[in-house]
């Protein structure tokens, strides 16, 4: 004989069980989030400051205290950009972001005192394909922009580079194009951003 299920067994028990499991999962996650939020914010600030220092060419010890000390001694925040005091003179660092293949690419672009020559580029964040497009963070890629003027174009693989040409990343042509476009845009906007500095 088949036993008849009650309303409680059919409806209330599953809902009560799901609620208990949800609460049991959410509480530890919320606690961990709140317990680590201050450290995460501190790390994010340190990472951004390191990118500003790298883009401006300021030397620093790559430790949290070294980054903080170099930043406080050399960088002044302005409205929409940063000014770096270096032995070679002033440099300007402009934050910029643009589309990538899988998400937004955020960079710090450093400029010499003329506002046109790049002193460096540092990646703040990106979500490109690991091993392919994410190679835009590799020092060889960002270093090739240093000392150059926009507009930039991508050189064919193995081709002799002309003025304004940079190497793309093999297998990540679209990411290379997005990055080049972002650097060209921030370079074009730089004089009006730092005007009067």
Secondary structure as GFF3:
##gff-version 3
##sequence-region A 1 197
A	DSSP	alpha_helix	7	7	.	.	.	ID=ss1
A	DSSP	pi_helix	8	12	.	.	.	ID=ss2
A	DSSP	alpha_helix	13	56	.	.	.	ID=ss3
A	DSSP	alpha_helix	64	74	.	.	.	ID=ss4
A	DSSP	beta_strand	75	77	.	.	.	ID=ss5
A	DSSP	beta_strand	82	86	.	.	.	ID=ss6
A	DSSP	beta_strand	89	99	.	.	.	ID=ss7
A	DSSP	beta_strand	104	111	.	.	.	ID=ss8
A	DSSP	beta_strand	118	125	.	.	.	ID=ss9
A	DSSP	three_ten_helix	133	137	.	.	.	ID=ss10
A	DSSP	alpha_helix	139	143	.	.	.	ID=ss11
A	DSSP	beta_strand	153	155	.	.	.	ID=ss12
A	DSSP	beta_strand	165	167	.	.	.	ID=ss13
A	DSSP	alpha_helix	173	193	.	.	.	ID=ss14
###
